[in-house]
Amino acid sequence: MRVNPELRLPGSDNQETPMVRQLTTEWRKMTTQLNQLSEGQVVAVTNATTAAPTGSAVNYNLGDFILNSTPSELGTAGSKYIIHGWRCVAAGAPGTWVQCRFLTGG
């Protein structure tokens, strides 16, 4: 299911006010991101990165997940895998992170 990015406010007399224009702009941004998230597009994930956090001012909680924005197949023949992301196993800044790997069968 996709969310309609066109904001439909009641009445046409308020359509040109600065507040309505700003609401319309913000609504489009939010619905675009929500639709991309529902379709699994990594561009919509705001915490996707290329490595687990190191030295951070952010306090992470147990169970937090960071998505790998650049997955590639790694390993040797017969045991190839991708790093899907990193899971926080001990809270803190930056916390303790482990790789979440998926076997590719290669």
Secondary structure, DSSP 8 states (H G I E B T S, - for coil): -----S---S-STTTTSHHHHHHHHHHHHHHHHHHHHHTT-GGG-TT-BSS---S-SS-B-TT-EEEBSS---BS-TTS-EEEEEEEEEE-BSS-EEEEEEEE---
